[in-house]
C-alpha cells in the first residue's frame, strides 16, 4: 500500500543509496531538495523520489518502475539487478 503521507525525499534516497552500495554499486551521484531527490545509479538508470514514491526510468530500455517510499530495500534489490545488466 502506498504511504498516505510523504517522507523527506532526501532521507529516502539516502537510505536507497546506502542499500545500493551494499550491492556493490559505488558510483552513485545523488542530490535532494525539500520536495524532490534523485540518484543516478548508472548512466542509463535514474531514480527519483517525491517523498511518497521511488520511480525510475531506464533510459536505454525505456522501462519504468515504481515503489512506495517505504520499500527502499525492494527497490535496491530490483535496481541492483537492472544496473548489473546495463553496465
ZAPA-313025 format. One record per residue (C-alpha): x, y, z; residue number from 1; residue in three letters. Coordinates in Angstrom, 1 decimal, padded with zeros to 4 digits, m for minus. Example, Ala and Ser with C-alpha at 12.3 -4.5 7.8 and 13.67 -1.06 7.14 Angstrom:
<rs>
[[012.3 m004.5 007.8] 1 ALA]
[[013.7 m001.1 007.1] 2 SER]
</rs>
This chain:
<rs>
[[000.0 000.0 000.0] 1 UNK]
[[001.3 003.5 m000.9] 2 UNK]
[[002.0 005.7 002.1] 3 UNK]
[[m000.8 008.2 002.8] 4 UNK]
[[001.7 010.9 003.8] 5 UNK]
[[005.1 011.6 002.4] 6 UNK]
[[008.6 011.2 003.8] 7 UNK]
[[011.5 013.5 003.3] 8 UNK]
[[012.8 012.7 m000.3] 9 UNK]
[[016.5 013.2 000.7] 10 UNK]
[[016.1 010.7 003.6] 11 UNK]
[[014.5 008.1 001.3] 12 UNK]
[[017.2 008.5 m001.4] 13 UNK]
[[020.0 008.4 001.2] 14 UNK]
[[018.6 005.1 002.5] 15 UNK]
[[018.4 003.8 m001.1] 16 UNK]
[[022.0 004.9 m001.8] 17 UNK]
[[023.2 003.0 001.3] 18 UNK]
[[021.4 m000.1 000.2] 19 UNK]
[[022.7 000.1 m003.3] 20 UNK]
[[026.2 000.5 m002.0] 21 UNK]
[[025.6 m002.8 m000.1] 22 UNK]
[[025.0 m004.3 m003.6] 23 UNK]
[[028.4 m003.1 m004.7] 24 UNK]
[[027.2 m000.1 m006.6] 25 UNK]
[[029.6 002.7 m005.6] 26 UNK]
[[029.5 005.2 m008.4] 27 UNK]
[[026.2 006.8 m007.3] 28 UNK]
[[025.5 010.5 m007.7] 29 UNK]
[[022.6 012.0 m005.8] 30 UNK]
[[021.1 015.3 m004.8] 31 UNK]
[[018.0 016.3 m002.8] 32 UNK]
[[015.8 019.3 m002.1] 33 UNK]
[[012.8 019.6 000.2] 34 UNK]
[[010.4 018.3 m002.4] 35 UNK]
[[012.4 016.0 m004.7] 36 UNK]
[[015.5 013.8 m004.7] 37 UNK]
[[017.3 012.0 m007.4] 38 UNK]
[[020.1 009.4 m007.7] 39 UNK]
[[022.0 008.3 m010.8] 40 UNK]
[[022.6 004.6 m010.5] 41 UNK]
[[024.2 004.1 m013.9] 42 UNK]
[[024.4 006.5 m016.9] 43 UNK]
[[021.2 004.9 m018.1] 44 UNK]
[[019.3 004.4 m014.8] 45 UNK]
[[017.9 007.3 m012.8] 46 UNK]
[[015.7 007.1 m009.7] 47 UNK]
[[013.5 010.0 m008.4] 48 UNK]
[[011.7 010.4 m005.1] 49 UNK]
[[009.0 012.8 m004.2] 50 UNK]
[[008.6 011.5 m000.6] 51 UNK]
[[005.8 009.1 m001.5] 52 UNK]
[[007.2 007.1 m004.4] 53 UNK]
[[010.5 006.0 m005.8] 54 UNK]
[[010.3 006.0 m009.6] 55 UNK]
[[012.9 005.0 m012.1] 56 UNK]
[[013.4 005.2 m015.8] 57 UNK]
[[015.9 003.1 m017.7] 58 UNK]
[[017.0 005.5 m020.5] 59 UNK]
[[018.1 002.8 m023.0] 60 UNK]
[[015.4 000.2 m022.4] 61 UNK]
[[012.6 002.6 m021.8] 62 UNK]
[[011.3 000.6 m018.8] 63 UNK]
[[009.8 002.4 m015.9] 64 UNK]
[[009.1 001.1 m012.3] 65 UNK]
[[007.8 002.5 m009.1] 66 UNK]
[[007.9 001.5 m005.4] 67 UNK]
[[006.4 003.1 m002.3] 68 UNK]
[[009.0 005.3 m000.4] 69 UNK]
[[008.8 002.7 002.4] 70 UNK]
[[010.2 000.0 000.1] 71 UNK]
[[013.8 001.1 m000.3] 72 UNK]
[[015.0 m002.5 000.3] 73 UNK]
[[012.9 m004.0 m002.5] 74 UNK]
[[013.8 m001.1 m004.8] 75 UNK]
[[017.5 m001.5 m004.1] 76 UNK]
[[017.3 m005.2 m004.9] 77 UNK]
[[015.5 m004.6 m008.2] 78 UNK]
[[017.7 m001.7 m009.2] 79 UNK]
[[020.9 m003.6 m008.5] 80 UNK]
[[019.7 m006.4 m010.8] 81 UNK]
[[018.9 m003.9 m013.6] 82 UNK]
[[022.2 m002.0 m013.0] 83 UNK]
[[024.3 m005.1 m013.3] 84 UNK]
[[022.7 m006.0 m016.6] 85 UNK]
[[023.1 m002.5 m018.0] 86 UNK]
[[026.8 m001.8 m017.1] 87 UNK]
</rs>
